[in-house]
């Protein structure tokens, strides 16, 4: 991560990450969101009730679609 932080030419896209509070990948998602943010990336991170399944994704796809429209308008 230090290599990324110290690279003067680094550029990141904006990131949207969502994870369920009961998801087995919760800590991994928290970790990558934190690392990206610390490296200078703009990260939108959300957590909510749920596991790694279609029910969670079906809910959060609505969030990411709103977020995508927002980021498209900014560019």
N, C-alpha and C positions, 0 to 999 in steps of 0.2 A: 504494500500500500504506500510506503514511503516513495517508491519510484514514481507512482502516479501523482502523488502530492507535489513532488519536486519537478515534474515535467512542465516547463513553461508553455508548451504547445498543446497541453491536454484540453480536450473539449468533450463535453458529455451531452447526450440528449437528456431531456427531462425524463424522469422515471416515475411510474405509478406502480406501487406494490400494495397488495391487500392480502391479508391472511386471517384465517379463522383462529379464534382463541383456543380452540381444541385441536387444531391442526398439528400433526406431528412435526411439521416444518416451521412452526412458529418461531423458535429461537433462531433458526437459520435465516428466516426472513427479517427478523429484527436486526440480526448481525449484518446482513448485506445492506439493508437500508441505512444503518448507522455508518458503515464503512464508505458507502457511496457519498453520503452527506458530508462526512469528514474529509473526503477527497475533493469536495467542491461541487458535487452534482446537486441539482435541484431534485429533491425526492418528495413525492407525495406518498405517504404511508398510512394505511388504514388497517385497523383490526376490528373484528366483529365476531359475534357468536357464530360458531360453526366449525366444520371440519373441512378436509380437502375433498370436496364433493360438488356435484352439480348444483345443489341447493345454494351453497355459498357462492359459487361462480355466477349463478343466475342472478343473484342479488347484486353482486359487486360489478358485474358487467355493466349495469346501469350507471354505476359511479364512474367507471373508467370511460364510458361513452361521453358523459358530461365533461370529464377531465380532458379528453381528447379535443372536444370542441373548444374548450378554454385555451388549451395550448396552441391550437391551430389559429385562433384569433390573435394570440400574442405575436405570432411570427409573421 
